[in-house]
Amino acid sequence: MIYVKLDDLIWQHRTSAEDIVKQTGLGSSTISKLRNSKNKNISLNTLNKLCGYFNCAISDLLEYTPD
């Protein structure tokens, strides 16, 4: 299973979903789905924007654990 660690990054960087939306141009519904683990298909563009915003690697944003 792949876990999206967006809430962890938001907390660590002391930012908000609103700030992410404003700075990245991603939709608020996209951010909400990622935070609630309801988005099964994350585009490379979305990952790129989030990694750029947080200045992090994909491994900081996503975590794989075997089922």
N, C-alpha and C positions, 0 to 999 in steps of 0.2 A: 504494500500500500504506500502511496506517496502522500506525505503530509506537507501542506503549505504552511510555512512558518511566518506568514505575513504579520500576524498579531505580535509575535516576538520581536520582529524588526521594528514595528511601529512603536512598541514600548521602549526598546533599546535606544531608538533615535528620537524619542519624545516628540513624535509627530502625530498627525491625524489622517484619517481617510480623506478628509476634505483637502488637506495640503497635498496629498499624493495625487488626487484627481486634478487639482489646479496645476501642479508642476509637471505631470506626465501626459496629460490629455486623455488618460484612461477614463472610462465611464465609471460613475459611482456604483452602478450595478455590477460591473466587473470586479471592483474592489470588494464589494459586499459578498459576492459569491465566493471569492477566494478566501475571505476571512471566515466564512461559514462552511467551507469545504464542500460547496455545492457545484463548483465548476469542474467538470471532468476533462475539459479540453482547454488547455492554456496555450495560447499562441506564443511563438517565439518572440514576436513583437512585444507582447505584454511582459514576458520574462525579461527581455532586453531593457524595457523602460523601467521596470521595477529594480533591476540590478543597477541600472544607471542612477536612479534616484537614491538608492541606499548605498551606492558605491560598494557593492558586495558581489560575491560569486554566486552562481546558481545554487551551490550547495548550502549557502547561507539562507536561501529562500525555500528550497525544497529538501525533503528528507525521505529516503526510501527505507521502509522496514518490510521484511518478508511477511506475507499473510500467515 
